[in-house]
Amino acid sequence: MDQQSSRRFFLHKAAASIGLALTAPAIAALVAGCESDETTPTPPVGTTYTVDITTIPELSAVGGITLTFVGDLNGGSPVFISRIAQNTFVVFSSICTHASCEVDPPAASGSNIVCSCHKAEYSSSDGSVLKQPTTGSATNLPRFANTFDPATSILTITA
C-alpha cells in the first residue's frame, strides 16, 4: 500500500470510529426507551372505591356483567363487576394470571371470559378458571372485596 492509500484508509476508519462513538449513546437511549420496566402503581391496601350500580345498565339484573375502570383499582386496568344475586356482586381483575394479557369480556350473556393471548377461559360470574391456556397454567382472576348497600345502590370495593 502506498502512503496516500494508507492515509486514506486510516482517515476512513478513524471517521467511522468517531461516528460510531458519537451515535452509540443516542442509539442506546432509543433502544432503552422502547423497554418498559414501569408498573402501574397499585393503590394502598384498604383503599375504597364506590360505584353507583344504577348508572350501569348491564348490572340492572342478576347475571349481568360489565368491564369498567374503577379509579386506579387493579393497577389502572379495568375490572369486571358481575351481579350474581339481587344484592351480591363479585369484582375481579381483567388481567390473565397466565401471561398478564387483558382478557376479553364475554361474547354473550352467560358465555365465558376468554384470554385472546393463549385461550384460557374464565367464568363470567366469578373469574374462576374453566379452561387452562394452550401453554402453561392460569389461576383464578384476582377478586376484590366489596359490599353493596341496596338502599343507595352503591357498591363499595376495597383494594
Helices and strands as residue ranges (DSSP letters): H 3-34, E 48-52, G 53-55, G 57-59, E 65-68, G 73-76, E 79-85, E 88-93, E 113-114, E 121-122, E 129-131, E 143-149, E 154-158
